[in-house]
């Protein structure tokens, strides 16, 4: 349809040139690019519209009068009949496209160009990183993950089709309180069992542990919370037994998640792990604290003041020094830009994550990373 719209615009420009030449001898012609092309608000008014306001001064005519004359002139051109019909609608020249001819032209272009049809190359040479999926190793992928996988893979392919150099990445959230919850439940209620012994998919087994923890936390909320925090501290301190259990359960979760990716046709150029990037994030936060970018509360936790962006404040490190999601994402973003300097990074996430990423981009800018922008 874009071709026939441009043909209509060329006819309108031709008519305007002729009308100007008659009204103001010696005036320059009107190029197609000088004629605005719009889509009417109501299909009953036409398929494409050309406003005549810009030519009122030169022609010393009202836009409706110009539109009426241009529509008459365009309709008289022999080639116009094959393109459809032109009418003046107020100050606009509106064209009703000949749908059969539009379809024929489109099909002809598709057949002649094949897989190159629609490839404009508008993003040629641009480096774009796309992050999507971001599973947690305490449960299987859920519907939200599958939605973002479909969107992320589709967006990546469209960008590449338009000429961009695309780098698809995934961050596996494989550490933190939520992971410790499934680990704690395994120790308490599933010790010695495996996915094979229970006859379930490996990531589903880890998810069953996480569900069991939620039941336990309802039975003994204070105890469950304290034990989880203690396990997280043991993990960050490098306790051998805790790390061994973590590696085992992460391997189960990842094996099942990979099977889902294979079944759904999802792939990545690079997979990052929170356990590899969170330390970078903590290091950056502590350096920012020394420079006065952040502040420490009386309990020892580290926070950022978000008043400049219309928000309250956000914790970046817990009072015991352990990291949060935000800490990890700070480290991951910096790490990625160092690995593959991008011009644009697209996060495919649910709309409920808007607050998180607004804070993330702001913190990165506070730390001096000017490439971070929302």
C-alpha positions as CSV (number, residue, x, y, z in Angstrom):
1,X,0.0,0.0,0.0
2,X,2.9,2.4,0.6
3,X,3.7,2.5,-3.2
4,X,0.2,3.6,-4.2
5,X,0.0,6.2,-1.4
6,X,3.3,7.7,-2.8
7,X,1.8,7.7,-6.3
8,X,-1.1,9.7,-5.0
9,X,1.2,12.1,-3.3
10,X,3.2,12.6,-6.5
11,X,-0.1,13.4,-8.4
12,X,-1.1,15.9,-5.7
13,X,2.4,17.5,-5.9
14,X,2.1,17.6,-9.7
15,X,-1.3,19.4,-9.6
16,X,0.0,21.9,-7.0
17,X,3.0,22.7,-9.2
18,X,0.7,23.4,-12.1
19,X,-1.7,25.4,-10.0
20,X,1.1,27.5,-8.6
21,X,2.6,28.1,-12.0
22,X,-0.7,29.4,-13.3
23,X,-1.3,31.6,-10.3
24,X,2.3,32.8,-9.7
25,X,4.4,32.5,-12.9
26,X,8.0,31.5,-12.2
27,X,7.2,29.9,-8.8
28,X,9.2,26.8,-7.9
29,X,7.5,23.4,-8.2
30,X,6.2,21.4,-5.3
31,X,8.2,18.2,-4.6
32,X,6.4,15.1,-3.3
33,X,8.2,15.4,0.0
34,X,6.7,18.8,0.4
35,X,3.2,17.4,0.5
36,X,2.1,16.0,3.9
37,X,0.5,12.6,4.0
38,X,-2.0,11.7,6.7
39,X,-4.5,9.0,7.5
40,X,-8.1,10.3,7.8
41,X,-9.7,9.7,11.2
42,X,-12.7,7.9,9.6
43,X,-12.2,5.4,6.8
44,X,-15.4,6.8,5.2
45,X,-13.5,10.0,4.5
46,X,-10.8,8.1,2.5
47,X,-7.6,6.0,2.8
48,X,-5.1,8.8,2.7
49,X,-5.4,12.6,3.0
50,X,-3.2,15.6,1.9
51,X,-3.8,18.9,3.8
52,X,-3.7,22.1,1.8
53,X,-3.0,24.5,4.6
54,X,0.7,25.0,3.7
55,X,-0.2,26.3,0.2
56,X,-2.8,28.9,1.1
57,X,-0.4,31.8,1.3
58,X,1.4,31.1,-2.0
59,X,-1.9,30.6,-3.9
60,X,-3.8,33.3,-2.0
61,X,-6.7,30.9,-1.7
62,X,-8.5,29.2,1.2
63,X,-7.4,25.6,1.9
64,X,-10.9,24.2,1.1
65,X,-10.9,26.0,-2.3
66,X,-7.4,24.7,-3.0
67,X,-8.5,21.1,-2.1
68,X,-11.5,21.3,-4.4
69,X,-9.4,22.5,-7.3
70,X,-6.5,20.0,-6.7
71,X,-9.0,17.1,-6.4
72,X,-10.5,18.1,-9.8
73,X,-7.1,18.4,-11.5
74,X,-5.9,15.0,-10.1
75,X,-9.0,13.2,-11.1
76,X,-8.4,14.4,-14.7
77,X,-5.0,12.8,-14.9
78,X,-5.3,9.5,-17.0
79,X,-3.2,7.5,-14.5
80,X,-5.5,8.4,-11.5
81,X,-8.3,6.1,-12.6
82,X,-6.1,3.0,-11.8
83,X,-5.2,4.4,-8.4
84,X,-8.7,5.1,-7.1
85,X,-10.7,8.3,-6.6
86,X,-9.8,11.7,-5.3
87,X,-12.3,13.9,-3.4
88,X,-12.0,17.1,-1.4
89,X,-13.0,16.9,2.2
90,X,-12.9,20.4,3.6
91,X,-9.2,21.6,3.4
92,X,-8.0,18.1,2.5
93,X,-7.6,16.2,-0.8
94,X,-8.5,12.7,0.2
95,X,-7.8,9.6,-1.9
96,X,-9.9,6.4,-1.9
97,X,-7.5,3.7,-3.0
98,X,-8.4,1.2,-5.6
99,X,-8.2,-1.8,-3.3
100,X,-7.9,-4.4,-6.1
101,X,-4.9,-2.6,-7.6
102,X,-3.3,-2.1,-4.2
103,X,-3.6,-5.9,-3.5
104,X,-2.2,-6.7,-7.0
105,X,0.8,-4.3,-6.5
106,X,1.5,-5.7,-3.0
107,X,1.3,-9.3,-4.2
108,X,3.6,-8.5,-7.1
109,X,6.2,-7.0,-4.8
110,X,6.0,-9.9,-2.4
111,X,6.6,-12.4,-5.3
112,X,9.4,-10.4,-6.8
113,X,11.2,-9.6,-3.5
114,X,10.5,-12.9,-1.7
115,X,12.0,-12.9,1.8
116,X,13.4,-9.4,1.3
117,X,9.9,-7.9,1.1
118,X,9.5,-5.2,3.8
119,X,13.3,-5.2,4.6
120,X,14.0,-1.4,4.7
121,X,17.4,-1.5,6.3
122,X,16.4,1.4,8.5
123,X,18.4,0.0,11.5
124,X,21.4,-1.0,9.5
125,X,24.5,-1.0,11.6
126,X,22.7,-0.3,14.9
127,X,23.7,-2.5,17.8
128,X,20.7,-3.4,19.9
129,X,20.7,-5.7,22.9
130,X,17.4,-7.4,23.8
131,X,16.9,-9.0,27.3
132,X,14.0,-11.3,27.9
133,X,12.8,-14.3,29.8
134,X,14.8,-13.9,33.0
135,X,13.8,-17.1,34.8
136,X,14.2,-17.8,38.5
137,X,15.8,-21.1,39.4
138,X,13.2,-21.8,42.1
139,X,10.4,-22.8,39.8
140,X,9.5,-23.6,36.2
141,X,8.8,-20.9,33.5
142,X,5.2,-19.6,33.9
143,X,2.8,-18.0,31.5
144,X,4.4,-14.6,32.0
145,X,7.8,-15.9,31.0
146,X,6.3,-17.6,27.9
147,X,4.6,-14.3,26.9
148,X,7.9,-12.4,27.2
149,X,9.8,-15.1,25.4
150,X,7.4,-14.8,22.4
151,X,7.6,-11.0,22.5
152,X,11.4,-11.0,22.9
153,X,12.1,-13.4,20.2
154,X,9.7,-11.6,17.8
155,X,11.1,-8.2,18.5
156,X,14.6,-9.5,18.0
157,X,13.8,-11.0,14.7
158,X,12.0,-7.9,13.5
159,X,15.0,-5.7,14.5
160,X,17.4,-8.0,12.7
161,X,15.2,-8.0,9.7
162,X,15.4,-4.2,9.7
163,X,19.2,-4.4,9.6
164,X,20.1,-4.1,13.3
165,X,22.9,-6.2,14.8
166,X,20.9,-7.9,17.6
167,X,22.3,-9.5,20.7
168,X,19.7,-11.6,22.6
169,X,20.5,-12.0,26.3
170,X,19.0,-13.7,29.3
171,X,19.6,-13.1,33.0
172,X,19.0,-16.2,35.1
173,X,18.0,-15.2,38.6
174,X,19.8,-18.0,40.4
175,X,20.6,-16.5,43.8
176,X,18.9,-14.6,46.6
177,X,16.2,-15.0,49.2
178,X,13.7,-16.6,46.7
179,X,16.2,-19.3,45.8
180,X,17.1,-19.9,49.4
181,X,13.4,-20.6,50.1
182,X,13.3,-23.6,47.8
183,X,16.6,-24.8,49.1
184,X,15.4,-24.6,52.7
185,X,12.3,-26.5,51.9
186,X,14.3,-29.2,50.2
187,X,16.5,-29.6,53.3
188,X,13.5,-29.8,55.6
189,X,11.0,-31.8,53.6
190,X,12.6,-33.4,50.5
191,X,16.1,-34.3,51.6
192,X,17.5,-37.2,49.5
193,X,14.8,-37.0,46.9
194,X,15.5,-36.2,43.2
195,X,13.3,-35.3,40.2
196,X,13.8,-38.9,39.0
197,X,12.8,-40.5,42.3
198,X,9.6,-38.4,42.2
199,X,9.0,-38.9,38.5
200,X,8.6,-35.2,37.7
201,X,10.3,-32.7,35.4
202,X,13.4,-31.3,37.1
203,X,12.3,-27.7,37.3
204,X,8.9,-28.7,38.4
205,X,10.5,-30.6,41.4
206,X,12.3,-27.4,42.4
207,X,9.0,-25.5,42.1
208,X,7.4,-28.1,44.4
209,X,10.0,-27.2,47.0
210,X,9.2,-23.5,46.7
211,X,5.5,-24.2,47.1
212,X,6.2,-26.2,50.2
213,X,8.2,-23.4,51.7
214,X,5.2,-21.1,51.3
215,X,3.2,-23.5,53.3
216,X,5.9,-23.7,55.9
217,X,6.1,-19.9,56.1
218,X,2.4,-19.7,56.9
219,X,2.9,-22.3,59.6
220,X,5.9,-20.6,61.2
221,X,6.4,-17.2,59.6
222,X,9.1,-15.8,61.9
223,X,11.1,-19.0,61.9
224,X,10.9,-19.5,58.2
225,X,12.0,-15.9,57.5
226,X,15.0,-16.1,59.9
227,X,16.1,-19.5,58.5
228,X,15.9,-18.1,55.0
229,X,18.0,-15.0,55.8
230,X,20.5,-17.2,57.6
231,X,20.8,-19.5,54.5
232,X,21.4,-16.4,52.3
233,X,24.1,-15.2,54.6
234,X,25.7,-18.7,54.5
235,X,25.5,-18.7,50.7
236,X,27.2,-15.2,50.4
237,X,29.8,-16.3,52.9
238,X,30.7,-19.3,50.7
239,X,29.5,-22.1,53.0
240,X,30.4,-25.4,51.2
241,X,27.3,-27.3,52.1
242,X,25.0,-24.5,51.1
243,X,26.8,-24.0,47.9
244,X,26.7,-27.7,47.0
245,X,22.9,-27.8,47.5
246,X,22.5,-24.5,45.5
247,X,24.5,-26.0,42.6
248,X,22.4,-29.2,42.6
249,X,19.0,-27.5,42.7
250,X,20.1,-24.9,40.2
251,X,21.2,-27.6,37.8
252,X,17.8,-29.3,38.2
253,X,15.9,-26.0,37.5
254,X,18.1,-25.0,34.5
255,X,17.8,-28.4,32.9
256,X,14.0,-28.2,32.9
257,X,14.0,-24.6,31.7
258,X,16.3,-25.4,28.8
259,X,13.9,-28.2,27.8
260,X,11.1,-25.6,27.7
261,X,13.2,-23.2,25.5
262,X,14.0,-26.0,23.1
263,X,10.3,-26.9,22.8
264,X,9.3,-23.3,22.2
265,X,12.1,-22.4,19.8
266,X,13.7,-19.8,22.1
267,X,17.4,-19.1,22.0
268,X,20.0,-16.6,23.3
269,X,23.4,-15.2,22.2
270,X,24.5,-14.9,25.9
271,X,23.1,-16.1,29.2
272,X,24.1,-14.1,32.3
273,X,23.7,-15.4,35.9
274,X,22.9,-13.2,38.9
275,X,25.4,-15.1,40.9
276,X,28.1,-13.7,38.6
277,X,27.0,-10.1,38.5
278,X,25.6,-9.2,41.9
279,X,29.0,-8.6,43.4
280,X,29.7,-6.0,40.7
281,X,26.5,-4.3,41.7
282,X,27.3,-4.3,45.4
283,X,30.8,-2.9,44.6
284,X,29.3,-0.1,42.6
285,X,26.8,0.7,45.4
286,X,29.5,0.9,48.0
287,X,31.6,3.1,45.8
288,X,28.6,5.4,45.3
289,X,28.1,5.4,49.1
290,X,31.7,6.7,49.6
291,X,31.1,9.4,47.0
292,X,27.9,10.5,48.8
293,X,25.6,9.4,46.0
294,X,23.8,7.1,48.4
295,X,23.2,7.1,52.1
296,X,23.3,4.6,55.0
297,X,20.5,4.3,57.5
298,X,21.1,3.6,61.2
299,X,20.5,-0.1,60.8
300,X,23.3,-0.3,58.2
301,X,21.3,-0.6,55.0
302,X,22.2,1.5,52.0
303,X,19.5,3.6,50.2
304,X,19.1,6.0,47.3
305,X,17.0,9.2,47.5
306,X,14.6,9.2,44.6
307,X,13.0,12.6,45.2
308,X,14.6,14.1,42.1
309,X,12.4,11.7,40.0
310,X,9.3,12.2,42.0
311,X,9.7,9.0,44.2
312,X,10.5,8.3,47.8
313,X,13.7,6.2,48.5
314,X,14.9,2.7,47.6
315,X,17.0,0.2,49.5
316,X,20.1,-1.0,47.5
317,X,21.8,-3.1,50.2
318,X,20.2,-4.8,53.2
319,X,21.4,-4.1,56.7
320,X,23.4,-7.3,56.7
321,X,25.1,-6.3,53.4
322,X,23.3,-8.8,51.2
323,X,22.2,-7.8,47.8
324,X,18.7,-7.4,46.2
325,X,17.3,-7.6,42.7
326,X,18.2,-4.0,42.1
327,X,21.8,-4.6,43.1
328,X,22.1,-7.4,40.7
329,X,20.5,-5.5,37.8
330,X,22.9,-2.6,38.3
331,X,25.9,-5.0,38.1
332,X,24.4,-6.9,35.1
333,X,23.7,-3.7,33.1
334,X,27.3,-2.5,33.6
335,X,28.8,-5.9,32.9
336,X,26.8,-6.2,29.7
337,X,27.8,-2.9,28.3
338,X,31.4,-3.8,28.9
339,X,30.9,-7.1,27.1
340,X,29.0,-5.8,24.1
341,X,28.8,-2.0,23.9
342,X,25.2,-1.4,22.7
343,X,23.5,1.7,21.4
344,X,20.1,0.5,22.8
345,X,19.1,-2.1,25.3
346,X,15.5,-3.3,25.3
347,X,14.1,-5.0,28.3
348,X,11.0,-7.2,27.6
349,X,9.2,-7.3,30.9
350,X,5.7,-6.9,32.3
351,X,4.3,-3.4,32.9
352,X,4.4,-3.9,36.6
353,X,8.2,-3.6,36.3
354,X,8.1,0.1,35.3
355,X,9.0,1.3,38.7
356,X,12.0,-1.0,39.0
357,X,13.5,0.1,35.7
358,X,12.9,3.8,36.3
359,X,14.9,3.4,39.5
360,X,17.6,1.3,37.8
361,X,18.2,3.8,35.0
362,X,18.3,6.7,37.5
363,X,20.8,4.9,39.8
364,X,23.0,4.0,36.8
365,X,23.1,7.7,35.8
366,X,23.9,8.7,39.4
367,X,26.9,6.3,39.2
368,X,28.1,8.1,36.1
369,X,27.0,5.8,33.3
370,X,25.6,8.2,30.7
371,X,24.6,5.5,28.3
372,X,21.8,4.6,30.7
373,X,18.6,6.3,29.8
374,X,14.9,5.5,30.0
